[in-house]
Amino acid sequence: MNPFVVLYREPHMALLDVPFAFTCSADDSDHAEEQCMDAYPDCEILWVVDTDDPYKAYDDYWNILPEN
Protein backbone atom coordinates (compact mmCIF):
# COMPACT_ATOMS: atom_id res chain seq x y z
CA MET A 1 0.00 0.00 0.00
CA ASN A 2 1.17 3.50 -0.86
CA PRO A 3 0.17 6.92 0.51
CA PHE A 4 -2.25 9.00 -1.58
CA VAL A 5 -3.96 12.37 -1.28
CA VAL A 6 -7.34 12.76 -2.96
CA LEU A 7 -8.57 16.31 -3.52
CA TYR A 8 -12.35 16.51 -3.60
CA ARG A 9 -15.25 18.94 -3.50
CA GLU A 10 -18.50 18.57 -1.55
CA PRO A 11 -21.81 19.38 -3.34
CA HIS A 12 -22.33 22.60 -1.35
CA MET A 13 -18.96 24.04 -2.36
CA ALA A 14 -18.48 26.68 -5.03
CA LEU A 15 -16.42 25.91 -8.12
CA LEU A 16 -13.48 28.06 -6.97
CA ASP A 17 -13.46 26.94 -3.31
CA VAL A 18 -10.25 25.25 -2.19
CA PRO A 19 -10.90 21.49 -2.32
CA PHE A 20 -10.67 19.25 0.72
CA ALA A 21 -7.81 16.75 1.01
CA PHE A 22 -8.43 13.11 1.90
CA THR A 23 -5.34 11.09 2.82
CA CYS A 24 -5.19 7.31 2.72
CA SER A 25 -3.10 4.24 1.97
CA ALA A 26 -4.13 2.46 -1.19
CA ASP A 27 -2.95 -0.01 -3.83
CA ASP A 28 -3.32 2.54 -6.63
CA SER A 29 -5.06 5.81 -7.49
CA ASP A 30 -8.35 4.07 -8.32
CA HIS A 31 -8.34 2.44 -4.90
CA ALA A 32 -7.62 5.82 -3.25
CA GLU A 33 -10.50 7.40 -5.16
CA GLU A 34 -12.79 4.56 -4.09
CA GLN A 35 -11.84 5.07 -0.43
CA CYS A 36 -12.62 8.78 -0.67
CA MET A 37 -15.99 8.05 -2.32
CA ASP A 38 -16.78 5.55 0.46
CA ALA A 39 -16.02 8.18 3.10
CA TYR A 40 -17.76 11.05 1.27
CA PRO A 41 -20.37 9.51 -1.07
CA ASP A 42 -21.59 12.77 -2.60
CA CYS A 43 -18.17 14.23 -3.30
CA GLU A 44 -16.65 15.11 -6.65
CA ILE A 45 -13.11 13.81 -7.07
CA LEU A 46 -10.83 16.47 -8.53
CA TRP A 47 -7.29 15.11 -8.28
CA VAL A 48 -5.38 12.10 -6.93
CA VAL A 49 -1.66 12.27 -6.11
CA ASP A 50 0.63 9.52 -4.88
CA THR A 51 2.05 11.34 -1.85
CA ASP A 52 1.44 11.66 1.86
CA ASP A 53 1.81 15.45 1.69
CA PRO A 54 -1.42 17.42 1.09
CA TYR A 55 0.63 20.54 0.24
CA LYS A 56 2.30 18.65 -2.62
CA ALA A 57 -1.13 17.56 -3.86
CA TYR A 58 -2.43 21.14 -3.78
CA ASP A 59 0.71 22.38 -5.55
CA ASP A 60 0.28 19.71 -8.22
CA TYR A 61 -3.43 20.55 -8.62
CA TRP A 62 -3.04 24.33 -8.84
CA ASN A 63 -0.07 24.19 -11.21
CA ILE A 64 -1.77 22.25 -13.99
CA LEU A 65 -0.55 23.57 -17.32
CA PRO A 66 -2.33 22.93 -20.62
CA GLU A 67 -0.46 20.75 -23.08
CA ASN A 68 0.58 22.39 -26.36
N, C-alpha and C positions, 0 to 999 in steps of 0.2 A: 504494500500500500504506500502511496505517495501523498504528500500534502498538496491540497488544492485550495484556491480561493475562488468562489463563485460570486460574481457581482450580479445583483438582481434588483428589481423594482417591484414594489407592492402596488396593487390596483389604484390606491388612493393618491399615489405620488404623481407629481407633474413630470412632464417629459425631461425637463432640465434639472430636476432634483438630483443630488448626489446619490448614486445607488448604494444599497446596503451590501455588506460583505459577509458571506457565509464561508467559514473555514471548515475543512474536513480532511479526512484521509480516505483515499479512494484508489481503485485499480487504474482508472483512466478518467478523462474529462467527462465522458458520458455518465459514468458512475457518480462523479461529483455532482453533476447537474441533477441526476436522479435523487441524490440525497437532499439537495436543496429543495427540490420540488416536493419531496416527502415532508420536509419540515415546514415549508411555506407553499401550500398547494395552489394558491392563486397568484403566485409571483410570476414575473416575466424575467427569464434569464437573459442577461445582457452580455456576459463575458465570463470565461473560465480560464484560469491561469494556474499552471503547475508550480506553485510556490506556497510557502507558509506565511508570506509577508503581504498583508492587505495593501500596504503602501505601494509595493511593486505592482500589484494587480491594478490599482487605481492609475498608476503611472502608465502602465501598458494600455489601459482602456482609454485614457484621455489623450494619449499620443498616437492614436491611430492616424496613419497617413494614407491617402488614396493612392492606389497603384497607377502608374502611368502606362 
